[in-house]
Each structure stands twice: as structure tokens, then as C-alpha cells.
Amino acid sequence: MSNVDSRVLHEAKLMLDGKRTVREVARLIGFSKSTVHNDVAIRLKQIDYDLYLEIKELLEFNKKIRHIRGGEATKKKYQLKLR
């Protein structure tokens, strides 16, 4: 198994273990969001298809709720400014 394959599997396991977003995993391992997304959305499909299907489901869930997370982040930002 190559280093890239190992990295892709590690990223996927990090995402699933903590129900993390691509952004969170990228921050944890020190790679860009684009690299992590390409790894789990494209490369993982050839490495471990069953794991890819789990990740795909998590990516779709995160996409559906991103507007809620964005709203919460904005609310928190302005609450901190008012203090």
C-alpha cells in the first residue's frame, strides 16, 4: 500500500470516527481542504469502495446542514462582538 493510499484511509477513518467535516480533518492532518476532499471523494473509491459509500453519505449530510452551521457561526461571531 502506498503512502497516498494510507493517507486516504486515515482521512476517511478520521472523518467517520468523529463525524468530522473535510475542513476539520484538513486542519487535523495539515493538508488543504481540496486535498482531503479529493482523497475521500475520488481516490477512496478505488481503494475501499464500501468505506467510500460511508464517506459519501457523511459528505452529503454535511452538505445538507452547512447552512445551519454557517448561521450558528455568524450568530456566535456577533455575540462575541457585543460583549
Beta strands, then each sheet from edge to edge (+ up, - down):
end
